[in-house]
Amino acid sequence: MAARYAARMQRRVVALTLLLNLGSFACAEEQPATPSTLTGVITRVAEAGGEVASFDLAAGEKSYEILIDPGRDYGFDLNHLYEHESTGDPVRVRLRAEDETLFALQIDDA
């Protein structure tokens, strides 16, 4: 009887330990939410098929790759982003996040 009780308690301790470890692992994997707006300096503009397709934005101590939505009218010629890349003049970008991919909704001079 005592042996069965000890075995049952041991299984409970193992199960509890596993649950605690899984909980701490899940918390460690959480990443902060991406802001809905970023202001920073364009460090790289990339093209695909002769059109601006994305740009890298240095905001604070982080860098973000931001994709251009080809179906969106941003209200200006996207080649203007090259000027911001060369001058270092900042831009403000309103974002939409899909999984870990960021899309520009609006791009303005900052």
N, C-alpha and C positions, 0 to 999 in steps of 0.2 A: 504494500500500500504506500509506504513512504517513498519507494523507488518511483512509482507512477506519479506521485505528487511532485517529486523533484524533477522528473522528466517534463511534466506539464509546465512547471514554473520555468524551466530552462527554455522551452519553446516560446513561452510568452516573452521572456527577456530578449531572445533573439529577434522575435517579431517586432518588439518595441524598438530595439536598436536599429533594425532595418528601416522602420518608419521614420525615425528621427533623422537618420542619414539621408533618406530620400527627400525629406522636407528641407533640410539644409542645402541639399544639392539643387533643388528647384528654386530656392531663394537666390542662390549664387548665380544661376543662369539668367535671372531677370535683368534686363538692361533698361536704362532710363528711356522714357518715351522721347521720340524725336520731336523737337519743337515744331510748331506750325509755321513759324517765320524765323529766318536766319538773316543776319546782316554780316557781311564779310567781304573779302577780297577774292576775286577770281584769279586762280593760279594756273589754270589750264582750260582751254576750249578744245573740244574734240568734234570732228566732223564724221559723218557717214553719208556716202553718196553725194558729196558736195554741199551738204547742209549741216548747220550746227546741230549736233545730236546731244551733247552734254557739256557740262563744265564742272570743274572742281572749285569748291568755295572753301576758303580758310576762314573759319568763324571761331574766334577765341583760340583755344589750343587744339581744336579739332579741324579735320578736313572732311568735306562731304562731297561725294559725286552726285550731281543733280542732273537728271535726264530731262530733255526737252520733249514735250508732248507734241508730236508732229501735227495733230489735229487742232491745236490751240493757236489762236491769234494773240500774240503777246503785245500787239500794238506798236511794234517797232521792228526794224530789220535786225535779226539776231546776230548779224555780223558786227553789230555795235558792241557785243560782248568782248570781241578782240581788243577794242579800245580800252575797256575796263581792265583786261588782262595786262595790257602794256603800261597803262598809267597807274594802276593800283587803286583807282577810285572805287570805293565800296558800292555794293549793290544790296538791296533788301529783296529777299525771295520768300514768297509765300509758298508753302509746300503741301504736297499730298504724299503720304507714305503708303506703299503697298508692300507688305512684308518688310524687307530691308531695303527696298528700292525707293528713292525719292524722286518725285516729279515736280517740276516748277509749275505752279499755277499762275503766278504773277511775278514779274521781275521789274524792279524800279531802281533808279539811282538813289543812293542813300545819302 
